[in-house]
Amino acid sequence: MTPDDPAAARPSLDGIFRPKSVAVIGASRKRGHLARELLHNLVSFEFEGKAFPVNPGADVVHSIKCYPTVEDVPDAVDLAVIVVPREHVLAAAEACGRKGVNGLIVISSGFREVGPAGVERERELMAIVRRHGMRMIGPNCMGVINTHPAVRLNATFAPTPPLRGSVGFLSQSGAMGVAILENARRLGLGISMFASMGNKADVSGNDLLQYWEDDPETSLVLMYLESFGNPRNFTQIARRVTRKKPVVAVKAGRTAAGAAAAASHTGALAGTDVAVDALLSQCGVLRAVTVEELFDVALALHGQPLPAGRNVALLTDAGGPAIMATDALVGCGMELAKLSEATQAALADGLSPDSSVRNPVDMLGHAGGADYARCLKIILADPGVDAVICLYVPPVMHDPVEVAHAIFDAAQASPKPVLCVLMARGEVIDAVKRRGGPSLPVYEFPESAARALAAMARYRELRDRAPGEIPAFRVDAAAAGAVMEAAARQGREHLSADEAARVLAAYGIRMVPSRLARNRDELRAAVRDLGTPVVLKISSPDIVHKTEIGGVVLDVQSAAQAEVAFDALLHRARAAKPDAVIEGVVVQRMARGGHEMIVGMTTDPSFGPLLMAGFGGIHVEVLRDVAFRVHPVTDRDAAEMVQSLRGSPLLAGVRGAAPACTEAYVEALLRVDRLVHDFVGIRELDVNPFLVAETAAECMGLDARIRIDPSAFGQPA
């Protein structure tokens, strides 16, 4: 079995999440001490196994016999929770290894998070863990929870005991973990398992995803992340898991690190947060912007069926909230369902004449529980409705708790999702939730419900989309490699325009016919061979944006005009960039028509190669109509990149224009992805503009830049 095999992952973590015995090393009698609170939680949550306090200075802790060391415990120990000062952690871990402990949770801090000395201490700790074949959560973490009745493990110091449920929750932050558990309980969201990951020295988020993948007790996975340890492994695992159960993530740390120094359009537009968005989208993981949104989405996914489509009906007793809900739904990409005439007639039979039976259905302020129940059942029966949001502003004449539960009862048997917006005081909402029994997610504001429902629709689409493939292409890797190796031997980062074109041509990416002219004789020969009209562009690795210095001349009709343009381009370049290396002037056949797009690639320090598609040309960084995916990219990923662009309808043809050959553009993206796979030394690449015209034969790149890392450059993978 491989380390990424879910069948291999489960036994390795059972010692942590399904122990039959737990030792708390560093157990304390002092109230408020982390180890004392952790042992208290273990006992008060009614752990089904044996608990062993370990402290050489105490005989009894929490009315339980205490042992000087873990090796003095007479029984086998499956899990040890280490809560001692950092200078004693290594010795405690070594003793656990000798004892035959399967799992460790290291609560203690003072490791990688504190600097070089902590990095070395963590390295030594991991050496102990590996030598003894243990698995470890932490260090610098809050612990783990398993609410299964046969386990009942609460090995955390969190003050709030969790509710039993089916949500697997991981948090990279201990402090956030405490807040997460508190909010989950307040919202009535039950937990199957919880883990505070800390430094993730051993057990990672990838491990937990695999562990929960086929766990029948876990139907939904929520994640609070601050970093990705191995993005490529995460991609493979999460793609598999999200086809079985939803995964929702909040990723903290939105930065644009590295973008300022980028030498390409792609690099300037990419940032770490762009990579996170791309990665999660590829994997089918829903991204929440805030922890509040994470819980909003979780409430909807936890107990509701997924909508079959994006058509939503609104049932309300007040017009204002319905307008707010409509705006929010449309803003999230949802649509208002068109109710059939039969549905409208059935609704009208029983409502006052002033009520509106179109969507939104407004029953007016005197509507009570019976009205909500009757109308909700009618709306749910309409085949054009995929989901319903019930909005209720409690009037004085009705008990809001009774109305809310009338809605709950009417929706229970529905195969369609129903979400509730109860715009009432906090104590009213709490009273609704305290009534217990089967219930629906309740939100205080329409926007929260709209976002949650849109996330449900998005997940269904992600889950049901066809799996993509990485196509095989016939390429000439040797020819491309020879060009880049020659540049690397010269210590050059930037390929010339001619070199870039040769590399791309070796990978089947069509470029407009062109020649590099270093003098007037070569210029005249290029114009003669290519035929007029032509385009002249300055060629320099030091000039990124040619148009900004007047470095491009279009529609040159003769050799004489070309000579004048040649001299002008050299003069402008030297005036604008006196120290720039001027290679000459590129002469290209003039291409007309089509859409100017961009095919780009840059290297993210954490995620590796990022592929970019978008509307290109000189305004690419202004329009920012681009989409990113993390390498490797499948044919489905590439097609989705194009479809996700705001301007994608233009490619389909508007106002009588013929549709563009987007298949050729998608293929160009995939061929660049293959190039990036074969040569890890490529750091940045832009084909801009890439002309997308009516036929594949007319689709080609007009300009290209490739930057390599000479020291990292190697042979094809």
N, C-alpha and C positions, 0 to 999 in steps of 0.2 A: 504493500500500500504506500502511496505517496503521502507527504505531509498535508497536501491539500485535499485528500480523499475524505469525505465526510464520515465514512465508516471508520477511518483511522482516528479522526478527531474526537469522537464521542468517548471512547474508553479513556483517553488521555486526560479528559477534563472531569470525568465522573468523581475523581477523588476530591475535586474542589466543590462541585455543585451537588453531588449525591453521596456525601460521606456518611459513614455509620458511626464515626467517632471524630471529635474535634478537640484539639489541644489549643488553649489560649496561652501563648508564651509571653509572660510579662503581666499576667493577670494581677490586678491591684484591688485592694480593699477601699481605696480612696474614691468617693463619689466624684464624678466629673472627669476622672481619668479615662482616657480612651479605652484602655483595656478593660476597666471595670464596667463601662457602659456597653462594650461589645459583649462581654460575658453575660451581662444582665439581659441584653437583647436575645442572646442565644437561648437563655433559660425561659424568659417571659414569652418568647414566640413558640415555646414548647417544642424545641428540637427533638426529633424522634430517636436520635442516637445518644451516644455517651459524650459528656462534656468533661474535659480535664483541665483545670487551671494549673499553670506552671509558674512557680515563683519560689526561688530558694529562700526567701525571707518570710514565708507565710505557711501555716499549716492548713488553713481553711480560707477560701475566698467565696463569697456569696453562698455560704452554707454548704460548699462543696469541698471535699478533700483536695488539697493542693500538693503538687509534687515539685521537688527541687529542680529537676530537668525533665525534658520530654523523654529521655531515655529511661527515666525512673518510672514512667507510667507502665503499669503491669499489662495493660491491654494494647492491642494494635491501634495505631493512630492513622486515620486516613488523611485528615486535614489538620494542618497546624497554622494558626494565625499568630504572626509575630508582631508584637507591639512592645519593643524594647528600644532603648537609645541606639542610634545608628552604629556606634562603635561595638555593640554586642550582636548585631544582626547576623554577621557572617558566622560567628560561633554557633548561634542558635540554628541557623540553616544547616550547618555541618552536622549538628546533633540530630536534626530531623532526618537528614540523609542516612545517617547510621541507624536510626530507628526504623527506617523503611517507610517513612511517610510518603504518601502519593502526591499530595497537593500542598502548596504553600500560598498563604495570603500575607504579604508583607505590608503592613500598615505604616511602618516607620518611614520617615523621610530622611533626607540627607544624602541623596544619591545624585543621579545625573542632573537633577534640577538645580543643584547648588554649585556646579562648576567642575573643573578638572579633577579635583580630589574625589568628588562624588561620582564622576564618570568611572574612575578606576575602581572605586568601591562597588559600583554596580557591575562592572566587568567581573570582579572576583565573585560576587554573589551569583551571577549567571553561570560561572564555571562550576560552582558547587551544585547548582540546580541540575545542570547537564550531566555532571559526573555521576550523580545519584539517580538519574532518570525521573526527576520530579517535574511537575508543572507548577508555574507560579503566576499569581495575579499580583501586580505591583512592580516595584515598591512604590511608596508614596501614594497609597490608595485608601479607599474607605471600606472595601470589603465586598461581599457578595450575598445574594439572597436567592433562595428557592422556596416558593410557597407551596409546593406540592404536598398534599396531606401526608404522604409517606416519608417526607423529608423534613419540612418545616424548619428550614435553615435561615436564620437571620444573623449572619456573621459580619455585621456592620455596626458602626457606632451612631447611626442615624437615629434621631429622637422619635421619628414617626414610623410606626409599624406599617408594612404594606398591606393592601387588600389582595386577596387571592384573585387571580385573573389569568389572562392569556397573552399578556404583553411582555416580550423580552426587551429589556432596557439596558443599554450600556452607556456609561458616561466616562469620558476621559478625565473629568474634573471631579474631585471629591466634594468640593463645596457645591458644585452644580448638582451632584448626585443627591445631596441632602435636600436641596430645593425641589428637585425632580420628584423624589418620593413624597414630599409634603404635598405638592400640587396634584400628583396622581391620586392620592388619597382624598383630597378635597373635591376632586372632580369625579370621584367614584370609579377611577380607572384601575382595574386590577392587574397585578404583576404576576407573571409566571416565574421569571428569573430576572435578577438585576446584578450588574457588575460594575464597580468603579475600577477603571483600568489603571489609573496612575501613570507610571512611566512606560508601561507596556513592554517591559524588558523581555518577557517571555510570551505569555498569552496576549494575543492581539485581538483587535476587532474582527479581523479575518477569521481567527480561530472560533470566536463566538458565533459569527454568522454560520459557519459550518456546523457548529454544535447545535444551533437552534434550527437548522435547515429542515430536518425531519423530525423535530421534537413535536409530538402531538399536543403537548400542553401550550405551545407557543404558536399563536396565529398571526402575530404582528410584531415587528421588530422596530424599536425606536433607538436612535443613536445621537449622542452629543459628542462631537469630534472636534479636536483641535489640530490633528495632523493625521496623515496617512502613512503608515509604516511601509507598505509595499503596494503602491497603486495598481500595478499590473495584476498581482494576485487578487486584490480586492475586485477588480473588474471581472475576472473569471468567476469568482465565487458569487458576487452579488448578482451577476446576470442569471446565474442558476437559481439562486434563492428567490429572487423577485418573481420568478415564474410560478412559485409555490405560495408565497405569502408576501404581503406588502412590507417594504422597508422605508422608513421615513428618517431623514437625518437633518440635524442642525450642524453646520460646520462653522466654527468660529474662526476669526482671523482673516478678514477680507482685506487683502492687500494687492498692490500691483507691483510687487518686488521684481526688480530686474527689467521692467519695461522701459524705464527712462534711458537705459544704455543701449537699447536695441537698435540694430542697424537696418531693420526691414520694417515694412508696413505691418507684417504679422506680429513681429516682436513688439512694436509700439502699441498694438491693440490688445495684446495678450497680457494677462497677469495671473497670479496664483488663483484668484477667485474664479477667473474664467476657466481655468483648468478643472477646478472642483465642479463647477456647473456642468462642464462637458463630460467629466467622468461619471457623475451621478446620473445624468441623462442617459448615457450609453448603457448603464447598468440597470436602468429601470427603477432606480431609487428616487423617491420623492424628496425634494429639498425644501425644508421650511426655513424661512428667513430668520424667525425668532423662535424662542422656546414656547411662547404663547401660541404661535401658529402650529408648532409641533403638536401641542396638546389638542388644538382645535381639529387637526387632521386625524389624530389618533382616536379622538372620541367618535368621529364619523366612521372610521375604518374598523373600529373595535367590535361593533355590534350590528352594523348595517350591511345589506347586500350592495354590491357594486352596481352603479347605473349602467343600463345597456347603451345609453347614448348621452347626449348633452342637452336634451330638451327638458326644461324644468317648469313645473307649475308652482305658482305662489298662492297660498290660501291665507287670508288675513282678515282682521277686523278693523284695520286702519290703513288709510291710503299712504301716509308718509313712509312708514317702514317698508311698504311694498315697493315704492319708488326707489328707496335706498337699496333694497335687495336687487331690484332690476338692474340698476347701474352697476352694482358690484358683480352680478352674474355675467353681464355682458363684458365687463372689464376683465373677467377671468376666462373669457372664451366660451362661456355657456350661452344657451339660447332659451328664450321663452317659448314653451310649447304652445302650439295652436290647438285649442280644445275643439273637439268635434261638436257639431250642432246638437247631437244627441246628449252629449255631456252637458252642454250649456242649458239645454231644456230641462234635464234632470236636476241641475243645480237650482234653476229658477223656481222649480216646484217646491216651495217651502221657504224661500227667502223673500224678504220684502222687495217690493218693486224698485226701490231705490238702490238695491244691491247691484254689483257688477258681476256678471257671470263669465266675462271674458278673462283671460289671464293677464294680470293677477285677478284672482277671484276675491272680491271685497264684500264680506258679509255685513259690514258696518259694525259699529261699536256695541250694539246690543246682542251680538252673537254669543252663544254660550256653548257648553260642552257638547250638547246634542247636535247643534249646528255644525261644529267642527267635525264631529265623528261622521255625520251623514255626508257632508260635502267631501271630506277626505276620501271616503270609500268610493264615491262617484269619480273623483279625479283620478285615483289610482287605477280605476278600471279602464281609463281611456288609453288605447294603445299608442297614442302619440305622446304620452307622458313617460319620461324615463325616471323622474325623481320629483319629490315635492318638498318644498320648504313651507312649514306652517309658521306664521308670524302672529304673535298674540300680545296685545297691549291690554293688560287687565283693567276692565272698567269696575266701577264700584258695585255693580249689581250682581257680579258673579264671583265665586270662589276660584281664584286662579289655579289652585292645586287640583281642584276637581276638573276644571277645563283641561289642564295639562294631561291629566291621566285619562281623560276621554280621548284625547289625541293619541296617546300611547296605545290604548286598547284598540282603536280603530286601525292603527298601522301595523299591529303585531303580525298579522298573517300575510302581509304584503311582500312580494318578491322584489319590490322596488324600494329604494332608500327614502326615508322620511327624516328630515332634520327639523328641529324646533328652534324658533327664536322667541324667547320669553323676555320681553322688555319690561322688567319689573325690578323691584328692590331685591337686594341680595338675599334677605331673609326669606323672601317668597321663593326664589330659586332653590335655596337650601331646603325649604320645606317640600318642594316638589321632589327633590332627589332623596330626601329622607323617607318618602313613602315606599321606596324600594320596589321590588318586582321588576319585570321586564320594562325597560324604558328606552327612550330614544335620546340621542345627544341633544343637549339643551345649550343654546348660546344666548348671550345677552344682547348681541348686536347682529344685524343682517350681514354685514361684511364678513364676519367670522364664519357664518354658515356658508356663505357663497364660496369663500376660499376653500373650505373643507370639502364641499361638494365638487368643486372643480378639481381638487386633488384626487378625489375618488375616481372621477371620469378619466383623469390623466393616467392613473395607475392601471385602470382597466385597459386603456389603449396600449400602454407600455407592456403589460403582461401578455396581451393577445397578439401583439405584432409578430410577424414571422421572424424567425431567427435569421440573422445575416450570415454571409459567408465572405471569406477573404479570397477573391478570385486569383487564379494563377495567370501570369502574363509571361509572354516570351520577351526577354530583355537581353541586352548585351552588357552585363555587369563588368566584364573585363574592359570594355571600351570606356565606360563611365569611370571606372576605377583608375584607369591610366591617366585620365585628365586630372582628376583630383590628387592623385599621388604626385604628379609632376608639380602641381601648385604647392603641395605640402613640402616637397623637397626644397622648394625655393623659399619656404617660410611664409608663404602668402595665405592670408585668411580669405580674401575675396577672389573669386574666379572672375575672369573677364567675361564680357557679354558673349563672346564667341565660345569660350569654354563652357559657360553655363548652358548655352544652346546645345552643345555637343553632348553634355551629360544628359540633358533632358531627352534629346533625340534617341540616345541609347536605350531609354526606357519608354519609348513609344509616345512621347509627348510632343505633338506637332508644334513647331515654332515657325513663324513667318520667315520665308527665305531672306537671308541677310548676309552681309559681308562686313569685315572690319577693314576700314581704309585708314592707313597711317600716313599717306601722302596723296598728292593729287593724281599720280599715276594709278594707284590702287583705287582711288575714288572713281576715276573715269571707267576703269575696268568693271567695277561693281555696278555702276549705273548701266553699262552696256549689257552685262550678263543678266541683271534683274529686270531691266526694262522699266520705263517710267509709267506712272508716277512713283516716286520713292519717298521715304521718310529718312531724315538724317538725325542721329542722336549722338550726343557726346558720350564717349566711353571712358569712365574713370571709376575705380573702386572707392574713391573718396567723395564722390558726388552721388548721394542717394536719390534725391528728388531733382531730376534733370530739369523739369519745367520751371522750377523756382528760379533758376539762373538763366532761363531762355535757352536751355540746352537741347531743345527739340525743334526741328523745322519740318512741317508737314507739306505734303502735296507738291513736291519738287518735280517739275515737268521736263527738265532737260539737263544735260551734262553741264551746261554753262551755269544754270541756276544752282546746280549742286556744288560747283566750285565756289560760288559766292557764299552759299550757306556753310560750306566746309570752313572757310576762313572765319566767318562770323562766329561759328560755334567754338572754335579753338580760342578766339579772342575773348569771348564771354566767359569761358571756363577759366582761363588763366587770370582774368580780372577778378572773378568771384572767388576763386580758390587758388591763390598763387602757389601754395605748397602741394596742391593735388597732383597725383600721378595721372597724366593724360595718356591714355593708350591709343587714342585716335578717334575716329568717328564711325559709328555703325550705320551702314546703309541697308535699309529694309524696303521690300516691296510694300507699297501702300495698300492697306486693307481697309475696306469700308463696310459699314452696316454692322448688324449684330449688337450684342450687349457686352459691354466691358465688365468682365468679372475678374476675380483674383483667385489664384490657388496659392496658398501659403503654408509655411511650416516654421515653427520656432521651437526652441528647447526650453521647457520649464525645469528649474533646478530640482523640483520634487517629483514631477510627473513624467518627465522625459519629453519626447516629441509631441507637439500639438499641431494638428492639421487645421487649416482655416479655409473656409469657402465664403464668398461674399461678392457684393457688387464692388468692382474695382475702379481702375482709372486714377486720375489725379485727386479725386475727392473721397477715396476710400476711408481715410482717417477722419473725415468730416461727417460722412454719412453713417459710418459705423454699422452698416447693415451686413453683419458678418456672423458666422457660426463656427464654433470650434468643436473638435473631438480629439480625444487622447488616442494616440497610436497604440495598438493597431486598429485600423478602421475597416469595418465590413462594408459590403455593398449597401446594406440597409442604412448603416450610419451615414454613408456619403449621400445617399438619396435624401435622408432626413435633414441633413445639413442644408441642402438646397431648398427643400420644402419649407424649412423654418425661417427663411429670409423674408423680411417684410415685403421686399420687392418681387418675390417669387411669382406673383400673378403676371408680372410683365413678361416673364419667360414663357408663360403659357400662351401669350398672344392676346392683345387687347385692341379694341377699336379696329378690327379687320386685319391686324398684323398677324403674320404667320407665326406659329409657335417656334421657339428656339430648340435646338437639339441638345436638351439637357443631359441626355445619355452620354454624349461625348464629354461634357463637363464633369459628370460623375466619374467617368472612366479616368479622366486626367487626375482627379483627386486620388483615386485608388492607385494609379501608377506612381504618383509622388509618395504615397504611403509605402509602397513597395520599395522605392528608392531609399527612403529613410530607414526602412528595415534593414536593407542590405549594407548601408554605409552609416555606421554610428558616428562617424566624424563630421557629418553634416549638422551644422548648428542652426542655420537659418536659410530659408528659401522663399522667394517670391516669384511667381509668374504673374506679372501685372503690367498691362491688362492681358487677360486671357479672353479672346473674342469668342463668344457663344453665338453662333449664327444658325441659319435654318437647317443646314446639313452638316454632317460630321466632317466632311471634307473642308468646309469653310471654318471650322472651329480650330483655333490655334493660338499660341502665345505670341504676344507682340514684344514683350520685354521680360527679362529674367535676371534675378540676382541670386547667387548662392554663396554663403559664407561657411567655411569649414574651420575646424580646429586642427591645425597641422600636427600638434602633439598627440591628439587622440585619434588621428586618422589611421585606418587600418584597411585590411583586405575585406572583401564582401563577407557578410556573416554566413 
